[in-house]
Amino acid sequence: MNITRNALAMAGVCAVVGLGITTRAQQPPPPAPKPAPASDAAPAGGTVAVAKLSPTTGSTVRGEVTFTQTEKGVQVVGSLTGMHMGEHGFHIHEKGDCSAPDGASAGGHFNPTTQPHAARDAAARHVGDLGNLKADPYGMARANFVDEKISLTGPNSIIGRAVIVHEKADDYTTQPTGNAGGRQACGVIEAKK
């Protein structure tokens, strides 16, 4: 009699467990995640490139700059740390080579149109002249602007070139460098995959 009761009890447990499994299997699958809002995506037909800047010897400057092709030009958005308070020259250099300890392997300013060095808003300037970044008392600097001369395609493409941050402010007149001093950080611009 005990064996029969135990067998019936076990059968009941199996039936309950079986029902639980069947019930769960019949539940609808969870809803698919919603797509990201359009504002988080790159512009339609846009190209994006990124440069991760590392310090040169004796420097602490580092950061990241993103370049996004838009209808009005290239949107430049960057964030850097480890800088001395004040303004620092910010340029695209001709070679995508940051191997030299002082950043000299990046060559001079990117200047495919053979123009004089000048401010970013000048009618005639090096394509790579992006003005100055201003670091706050905590050593942080940010960039957020659209530039009409640089491009991510064609003859003015900056992909494969280098971003350089300098130790001093660009004076916009001294040729061909703006007297911006040594190179404090270097990063190669690479197309985002």
Residue, then its C-alpha position, 0 to 999 in steps of 0.5 A: m500500500n505504501i509503495t502504491r501511495n508513493a508511486l501515485a505521489m511521484a506521478g503527481v509531482c511529475a505531472v505538475v512538473g510536466l505541466g509547468i514545462t509545457t506551460r512555459a514552452q507555450q509562452p510567447p517569446p519576449p518582444a524584440p528590442k526597439p531600434a536605436p533612435a535616429s539621432d544616435a545613428a550616423p547621418a544617412g550616407g555619412t562616413v565616420a572616422v576616429a583618431k585615438l590620441s596618445p601622448t608623445t614623450g614627456s606629455t600626458v595629453r590623450g583623448e579621442v576625436t571623431f569626424t563625421q561627414t555631413e552635408k555641411g562639412v565634417q563634424v569634428v567632436g573631440s575630448l582630451t585630457g592631461m593638457h596645460m590650461g590655455e590654448h593649444g594648436f590643433h591640426i591634421h598632419e600629412k602622414g598617419d605615422c605617430s611612431a616617433p617619440d616626439g610625433a615628428s613622423a606625422g610630417g607637416h600640416f596637411n596642405p594638398t592645396t598649397q595654401p598658407h597657414a592660417a586660422r580655421d575660418a580663413a578663406a585660404r589655409h592649410v586643409g589641416d588647420l583646425g585652430n586651437l583647443k582651449a583647455d580648462p584648469y583641470g586640463m580638459a579640452r573639447a572640440n565640437f564644430v563643422d569644418e568645410k575644408i576637410s573631408l572623409t573622401g576625395p582629395n581632401s580626405i583626412i582618413g589615414r592622416a594624423v591629428i596633432v595637439h601642440e604645446k602652445a597656441d597657434d598664432y595663425t600667422t607664423q609660416p608654416t606652423g603657427n608657432a604652436g610649439g612641440r607636439q604633445a599628442c598624436g593619433v591616426i585617423e581611421a575609418k570607423k567600421 
